[in-house]
């Protein structure tokens, strides 16, 4: 596979500007996030990653409940399963509804019970899941809902509630490519005053100072500022991607192979200041991404055999990617073979349903998840980067069209 001259990112992250690094005081990053979500200033607790936010949420719930089961969707980031195992809790995997990544209500109803501590519905690529069934079923079972909005910072549900604020708790991610980024970071949203007080008390012990980890993250954040663009990404993202594809390692190519240990440490004031300055630009950035995505979604609607996942009525999701679902897995595979690694920002969101990752055996219990496996076999994502121009998008659309025609043949 020949290396392209430039590399587009698989998701649309907010580029940093050098003035974000100015050595002046900035508003609190946690407060900036809370205000972005139109919550009170104390609603958000900053963490070193979205995974750390989930660990903090589960650890806080463990202190007030003897329940031990946590239900997650079968098609989601493997880090959810790793966080549950880290907390010593029992994972329950819920199959998705057909043709989607949200938990199937009937499957979820069968899993909820007296030992259910939490249900964790997860948004994907800026597309929102319907929280109606998770909230109703979890509350009937006496469990909490932790809304995973790691891939949906800035999105809003149909009733206007910000993503991350519609459950009992919500997790946000500030990782590279997630919109606002401090390279690795996250936040935990909590509404209940008693639970929030417990989180505030627990956080310093769970997230101690670690100069080594924070020095590494500071260097990586500088690298993000330098390399996040079509030329720099060729080396730090594109080269490892194509090496993994040549080995036939889909998990590594999709960056789905996570360590089973979770770094837990405090975020420095320096990185927080950078994130707080960049946060002021996020609403305008998300709006521009939305306009691009809506126009390009309309262009793809004429391709028979491809569905672009969009918002339900009243929702306002974010658009780091255009998430596509093919009618035919063979057509998806054909498109992926030509586009993944071509430098155009096309990717495979998660390559497996959770029970199907070999490295998660022992972490994820065996569980049937045919709908999630089917979704994994038919999904593809196009990065909605500002650097994806009309010519490059037309190349992608042409490959999609040809792949679907070949799949039907």
PAKOL-110707 format. One record per residue (C-alpha): x negated, y, z negated; residue in three letters. Coordinates in Angstrom, 3 decimals. Each point is the difference from the previous one (the first is absolute). Example, Ala and Ser with C-alpha at 12.3 -4.5 7.8 and 13.67 -1.06 7.14 Angstrom:
2
         c1         c2         c3   residuo
    -12.300     -4.500     -7.800       Ala
     -1.370      3.440      0.660       Ser
! end
This chain:
409
         c1         c2         c3   residuo
      0.000      0.000      0.000       Unk
     -1.598      3.247      1.173       Unk
     -0.149      2.729     -2.629       Unk
      2.007      3.110      0.922       Unk
     -1.634      3.395     -0.184       Unk
      2.498      1.276     -2.551       Unk
      2.163     -1.637     -2.628       Unk
      3.450      1.143     -1.050       Unk
      1.113     -0.754     -3.572       Unk
      2.655     -2.674     -0.609       Unk
      1.977      2.429     -2.164       Unk
      0.346      3.783     -0.127       Unk
     -1.936      1.245     -3.007       Unk
     -0.341      3.659     -0.934       Unk
     -3.507      1.128      1.066       Unk
     -1.933      1.853     -2.671       Unk
     -1.401      3.466      0.582       Unk
     -3.247      1.259     -1.411       Unk
      1.806      2.672     -1.986       Unk
      1.706     -2.845     -1.889       Unk
     -3.450     -0.528     -1.543       Unk
     -0.287      3.604     -1.264       Unk
     -1.474      0.142     -3.531       Unk
      2.966      1.851     -1.459       Unk
      2.742     -1.179     -2.320       Unk
      3.106     -1.516      1.597       Unk
      3.436     -0.922     -1.319       Unk
      0.319     -3.368     -1.719       Unk
      0.306     -2.754      2.619       Unk
      2.564     -1.869     -2.111       Unk
      2.037      3.194     -0.302       Unk
     -0.337      0.647      3.743       Unk
      1.382     -3.465      0.741       Unk
      2.874      0.449     -2.446       Unk
      0.932      3.318      1.570       Unk
     -0.234     -1.502      3.482       Unk
      2.597     -2.522     -1.171       Unk
      1.995      2.751     -1.741       Unk
     -0.452     -1.626     -3.411       Unk
     -0.991      1.557     -3.279       Unk
     -3.702      0.628     -0.520       Unk
     -0.533     -2.957     -2.334       Unk
      1.604     -2.634      2.244       Unk
     -3.193     -1.177      1.714       Unk
     -3.010     -1.715     -1.555       Unk
     -3.061     -0.029      2.239       Unk
     -1.795     -3.317      0.581       Unk
     -3.001     -1.183      1.999       Unk
      2.168     -1.860      2.558       Unk
      3.558     -0.987      0.794       Unk
     -0.875     -3.474     -1.279       Unk
     -1.189      1.503     -3.278       Unk
      3.327      1.844     -0.228       Unk
      1.824     -3.330      0.254       Unk
     -2.304     -1.548     -2.619       Unk
      0.741      2.934     -2.307       Unk
      3.753     -0.335      0.613       Unk
      0.044     -3.742     -0.676       Unk
     -2.257      0.357     -3.038       Unk
      2.325      2.632     -1.465       Unk
      3.052     -2.212      0.584       Unk
     -1.734     -3.001     -1.609       Unk
     -0.331      2.002     -3.203       Unk
      3.758      0.472     -0.309       Unk
      1.304     -3.327      1.357       Unk
     -0.655     -3.717     -0.413       Unk
      1.059     -0.656      3.610       Unk
     -2.714     -1.221      2.340       Unk
      1.260     -0.320      3.593       Unk
     -0.610      2.589      2.705       Unk
      1.776     -0.245      3.359       Unk
     -1.670      1.401      3.130       Unk
      0.911     -0.248      3.699       Unk
     -1.599     -2.830      1.969       Unk
     -1.280      2.460      2.640       Unk
     -1.991      2.701     -1.724       Unk
     -3.529      0.992     -0.953       Unk
     -1.879     -2.881     -1.714       Unk
     -1.131      2.450     -2.687       Unk
      3.460     -0.235     -1.586       Unk
     -0.552     -3.693     -0.673       Unk
     -3.535      0.645     -1.250       Unk
      1.265      2.671     -2.434       Unk
      2.649     -2.347     -1.426       Unk
     -2.631     -2.693     -0.569       Unk
     -2.348      2.554     -1.587       Unk
      2.682      0.800     -2.575       Unk
      0.501     -3.673     -0.861       Unk
      3.568      0.015      1.297       Unk
      1.839     -2.544      2.146       Unk
      0.508      0.896      3.645       Unk
      3.270     -0.794      1.762       Unk
      0.027      0.477      3.776       Unk
      3.269      1.047      1.626       Unk
      0.549     -0.683      3.690       Unk
      0.968      2.952      2.155       Unk
      3.198      0.453      1.916       Unk
     -0.169     -1.073      3.660       Unk
     -1.864      2.431      2.226       Unk
     -1.131      2.273     -2.821       Unk
     -2.483      0.344     -2.853       Unk
      2.460      0.811     -2.799       Unk
      1.053     -2.690     -2.454       Unk
      3.017     -2.078      0.973       Unk
      2.781      0.784     -2.536       Unk
      1.155     -3.635     -0.290       Unk
     -3.547     -1.241     -0.531       Unk
     -0.594      2.741     -2.566       Unk
      3.211     -0.840     -1.865       Unk
     -1.155     -3.615     -0.291       Unk
     -3.336      1.078     -1.514       Unk
      1.229      2.583     -2.528       Unk
      0.541     -1.448     -3.459       Unk
     -0.606      0.288     -3.706       Unk
     -3.796     -0.052      0.381       Unk
     -0.159      2.642      2.758       Unk
     -2.125      2.892     -1.197       Unk
     -0.072      2.047      3.204       Unk
      1.048      0.050      3.645       Unk
     -2.432      1.753      2.359       Unk
      1.611      1.046      3.325       Unk
     -2.654      1.328      2.384       Unk
      0.217      2.484      2.862       Unk
     -2.122     -0.673      3.090       Unk
     -1.658      2.456      2.356       Unk
      2.219      2.872     -1.098       Unk
      3.206     -1.986      0.615       Unk
      2.220     -0.204     -3.069       Unk
      1.671     -3.087     -1.394       Unk
      3.588      0.152     -1.235       Unk
     -0.256      0.093     -3.799       Unk
      3.714     -0.716     -0.561       Unk
     -0.291     -3.755     -0.540       Unk
     -3.290      0.089     -1.982       Unk
      1.346      2.632     -2.384       Unk
      3.343     -1.740     -0.451       Unk
     -1.423     -3.499     -0.487       Unk
     -2.883      1.072     -2.215       Unk
      2.267      1.989     -2.302       Unk
      2.473     -2.863     -0.225       Unk
     -2.889     -2.210     -1.135       Unk
     -1.348      2.616     -2.431       Unk
     -3.187      0.495      2.035       Unk
     -1.842      3.102      1.188       Unk
     -0.457      1.122      3.598       Unk
     -3.489      1.145      1.007       Unk
      0.263      1.746      3.362       Unk
     -3.130     -0.565      2.072       Unk
     -0.316      3.211      1.994       Unk
     -3.712     -0.443      0.704       Unk
      0.678      0.303      3.736       Unk
      2.739      2.619     -0.245       Unk
     -1.271      3.050     -1.891       Unk
      2.212      2.906      1.055       Unk
      2.921     -2.115      1.272       Unk
      3.574      0.499     -1.213       Unk
      2.920     -2.353     -0.427       Unk
      3.397      0.790      1.502       Unk
      1.166      1.669     -3.229       Unk
     -3.058      2.281      0.028       Unk
     -1.911     -1.860     -2.726       Unk
     -3.745     -0.087      0.760       Unk
     -1.545     -3.408      0.636       Unk
     -1.655     -1.077     -3.234       Unk
      2.611      1.720     -2.158       Unk
      3.065     -2.176      0.669       Unk
     -0.886     -2.912     -2.282       Unk
     -0.821     -0.150     -3.694       Unk
     -3.646      0.398      0.942       Unk
     -1.744      0.772      3.270       Unk
     -3.497     -0.517      1.313       Unk
     -1.778      2.252      2.485       Unk
     -3.276     -0.503      1.842       Unk
     -2.613      2.577      0.924       Unk
     -2.177     -2.466      1.923       Unk
     -1.594      0.769      3.351       Unk
      2.620      0.191      2.733       Unk
      2.958      0.341     -2.389       Unk
      0.697      3.652      0.799       Unk
     -1.559      1.917     -2.900       Unk
     -3.248     -1.709     -0.999       Unk
     -2.798      0.234     -2.543       Unk
     -1.359     -3.144      1.690       Unk
      1.298     -2.206     -2.835       Unk
      2.607      1.277     -2.409       Unk
      3.576     -0.410     -1.073       Unk
      2.681      1.123     -2.401       Unk
      2.716     -1.534     -2.137       Unk
      3.395      1.699     -0.257       Unk
      2.120     -0.648     -3.107       Unk
      3.368      1.490     -0.968       Unk
      0.824     -1.468     -3.425       Unk
     -1.579      2.215     -2.698       Unk
     -0.930     -2.909     -2.289       Unk
     -1.528     -1.993      2.832       Unk
     -1.835      3.065      1.259       Unk
     -1.451      0.606     -3.466       Unk
     -1.203     -3.597     -0.094       Unk
     -1.659      0.400      3.402       Unk
     -1.752      3.203     -1.063       Unk
     -1.306     -1.775     -3.125       Unk
     -1.087     -3.120      1.913       Unk
     -1.625      1.645      3.030       Unk
     -3.294      1.141     -1.632       Unk
     -0.626     -3.519     -1.329       Unk
      0.945     -1.747      3.228       Unk
     -1.895      2.506      2.182       Unk
     -3.272      0.733     -1.822       Unk
     -2.844      2.180      1.201       Unk
     -2.241     -1.863      2.453       Unk
     -2.772      2.180      1.427       Unk
     -1.095     -2.732      2.426       Unk
      3.440     -0.478      1.541       Unk
      0.733      3.703      0.123       Unk
     -3.361      0.798      1.594       Unk
      0.804     -2.572      2.672       Unk
      3.449      1.498      0.625       Unk
     -1.444      3.510      0.222       Unk
     -2.478     -1.174      2.648       Unk
      2.789     -1.782      1.873       Unk
      2.146      3.129     -0.089       Unk
     -2.828      2.011      1.557       Unk
     -0.269     -2.749      2.612       Unk
      3.730      0.286      0.661       Unk
     -0.354      3.729      0.610       Unk
     -2.935     -0.576      2.374       Unk
      1.126     -3.090      1.912       Unk
      3.804      0.266      0.114       Unk
      0.380      0.889      3.655       Unk
     -0.189     -1.680      3.411       Unk
     -3.818     -0.028      0.112       Unk
     -0.843     -0.918     -3.582       Unk
      2.650     -2.718     -0.248       Unk
     -1.662     -1.858      2.863       Unk
     -2.767     -0.972     -2.426       Unk
      1.692     -0.354     -3.383       Unk
      3.292     -1.549      1.178       Unk
     -0.257     -1.133      3.629       Unk
     -3.302     -1.849     -0.207       Unk
      0.999     -2.242     -2.961       Unk
      3.411     -0.559      1.620       Unk
     -1.478     -1.300      3.245       Unk
     -2.519     -2.154     -1.852       Unk
      2.856     -1.645     -1.909       Unk
      2.004     -0.498      3.204       Unk
     -2.969     -1.674      1.680       Unk
     -0.189     -2.405     -2.960       Unk
      3.727     -0.670      0.287       Unk
      0.496      1.279     -3.563       Unk
      3.405      1.688      0.136       Unk
      0.127      0.617     -3.758       Unk
     -3.296      1.908      0.053       Unk
      0.990      1.893      3.150       Unk
      3.199      1.183     -1.686       Unk
     -1.945      0.744     -3.217       Unk
      2.376     -2.296     -1.892       Unk
     -2.718     -1.865     -1.895       Unk
     -0.123      1.718     -3.382       Unk
     -2.166     -0.911     -3.007       Unk
      1.937     -1.732     -2.780       Unk
     -1.491      2.403     -2.558       Unk
      1.396      3.535     -0.213       Unk
     -2.201      3.040     -0.715       Unk
      1.531      2.006     -2.842       Unk
     -1.555      3.337     -0.876       Unk
      0.727      3.680     -0.458       Unk
      0.040      2.415      2.956       Unk
     -2.437      2.897     -0.301       Unk
      1.154      3.596     -0.089       Unk
     -2.040      0.594      3.174       Unk
      2.035     -2.452      2.062       Unk
      3.242      1.162     -1.591       Unk
     -0.759      3.608      0.999       Unk
     -0.609     -1.047      3.619       Unk
      3.297     -1.891      0.097       Unk
      1.934      2.862     -1.572       Unk
     -1.291      2.478      2.594       Unk
      0.825     -2.354      2.885       Unk
      3.476     -0.689     -1.433       Unk
      1.143      3.496      0.963       Unk
     -0.327     -0.993      3.686       Unk
      1.820     -3.323     -0.292       Unk
      3.614      1.112      0.686       Unk
     -0.958      1.734      3.256       Unk
     -2.177     -2.966      0.984       Unk
      2.848     -2.469     -0.606       Unk
      2.435      2.121      1.976       Unk
     -2.333      0.118      3.010       Unk
     -0.472     -3.772     -0.203       Unk
      3.759     -0.474     -0.091       Unk
      0.510      2.080      3.125       Unk
     -2.657     -2.003      1.870       Unk
      1.473     -3.300     -1.139       Unk
      3.579      0.826      0.942       Unk
     -1.051      1.062      3.505       Unk
     -2.098     -3.121      0.514       Unk
      2.613     -2.314     -1.470       Unk
      2.385      1.305      2.647       Unk
     -2.571     -0.815      2.698       Unk
     -0.223     -3.616     -1.177       Unk
      3.754     -0.603     -0.122       Unk
      0.043     -0.861      3.682       Unk
     -2.236     -3.030     -0.501       Unk
      2.198     -3.086     -0.210       Unk
     -1.156     -2.336     -2.751       Unk
     -1.476      2.650     -2.326       Unk
      1.767      1.708     -2.906       Unk
     -1.488      3.022     -1.757       Unk
      0.959     -0.086     -3.674       Unk
      1.488      3.352     -0.955       Unk
      1.953      1.749     -2.713       Unk
      3.495     -0.883     -1.099       Unk
      2.576      2.772      0.073       Unk
     -1.022      2.797     -2.353       Unk
     -3.487     -1.372     -0.730       Unk
     -3.133      1.971      0.722       Unk
     -2.907     -2.394      0.048       Unk
     -3.617      0.848      0.656       Unk
     -1.761     -1.121      3.164       Unk
     -3.608     -1.097     -0.567       Unk
      0.751     -2.627      2.648       Unk
      2.639     -1.047      2.471       Unk
      0.988     -3.478     -1.171       Unk
      1.160     -2.220      2.848       Unk
      1.830     -3.321     -0.139       Unk
     -0.113     -2.234      3.077       Unk
      2.791     -2.362      0.942       Unk
     -2.569     -2.587      1.139       Unk
     -3.087     -0.895     -2.094       Unk
     -1.868     -0.931      3.185       Unk
      0.527      3.509      1.365       Unk
     -1.273      1.502     -3.254       Unk
     -3.079     -2.240      0.121       Unk
     -0.676      1.004      3.600       Unk
      0.231      3.691     -0.863       Unk
     -2.156     -0.411     -3.085       Unk
     -2.678     -1.887      1.965       Unk
     -0.387      2.951      2.370       Unk
      0.470      2.896     -2.420       Unk
     -1.455     -1.044     -3.356       Unk
     -3.619      1.055      0.125       Unk
      0.459      2.197      3.080       Unk
     -0.544      3.188     -2.009       Unk
      3.605      1.164      0.396       Unk
      1.115     -0.325     -3.631       Unk
      2.154     -3.095      0.549       Unk
     -0.031     -2.464     -2.887       Unk
      1.726     -2.877     -1.779       Unk
      1.388      1.349     -3.313       Unk
     -0.272     -3.214     -2.071       Unk
     -0.879     -3.183      1.838       Unk
      1.742     -2.474     -2.292       Unk
      2.900     -0.434     -2.358       Unk
     -1.437     -0.079     -3.526       Unk
      0.218     -3.796     -0.463       Unk
     -1.911     -0.518      3.273       Unk
     -3.310      1.679     -0.921       Unk
     -2.564     -2.701     -0.744       Unk
     -1.987      2.176     -2.390       Unk
      3.115      0.691     -2.112       Unk
      0.631     -3.653     -0.812       Unk
      0.039     -0.162     -3.770       Unk
      1.137      3.634     -0.133       Unk
      3.203     -0.314      2.063       Unk
      2.159     -3.046     -0.784       Unk
      1.201     -2.111      2.928       Unk
      3.382      1.293      1.105       Unk
      2.005     -0.249      3.209       Unk
      0.068      3.341      1.813       Unk
      1.050     -0.732      3.602       Unk
      1.375      3.482      0.670       Unk
     -3.160      1.686     -1.268       Unk
     -2.177     -2.330      2.064       Unk
      2.116      0.754      3.065       Unk
     -0.321      3.741     -0.600       Unk
     -3.781     -0.344     -0.311       Unk
     -0.058     -1.826      3.339       Unk
      1.922      2.740      1.834       Unk
     -1.191      3.311     -1.496       Unk
     -2.542      2.460      1.395       Unk
     -0.883      3.565     -1.012       Unk
     -1.174      3.001      2.005       Unk
     -1.874      2.634     -1.979       Unk
      1.780      3.353      0.196       Unk
     -3.197      2.019     -0.066       Unk
     -0.226      3.566      1.258       Unk
     -2.877     -1.233      2.195       Unk
      2.205     -2.456      1.933       Unk
      0.606      1.999      3.180       Unk
      2.640     -0.583      2.665       Unk
     -2.400     -1.841      2.317       Unk
     -1.035     -2.485     -2.673       Unk
      3.604     -0.503     -1.091       Unk
      1.006     -0.680      3.601       Unk
     -2.679     -2.725      0.133       Unk
      1.468     -1.599     -3.103       Unk
      3.546      0.188      1.350       Unk
     -1.073     -1.599      3.286       Unk
     -1.579     -2.936     -1.835       Unk
      3.123     -0.442     -2.109       Unk
      2.141     -0.039      3.140       Unk
     -2.233     -2.537      1.753       Unk
     -0.205     -2.214     -3.088       Unk
      3.758     -0.142     -0.385       Unk
      0.471     -0.872      3.649       Unk
     -2.578     -2.759     -0.270       Unk
      1.577     -1.334     -3.191       Unk
      3.386     -0.291      1.678       Unk
     -1.574     -1.759      2.943       Unk
! end
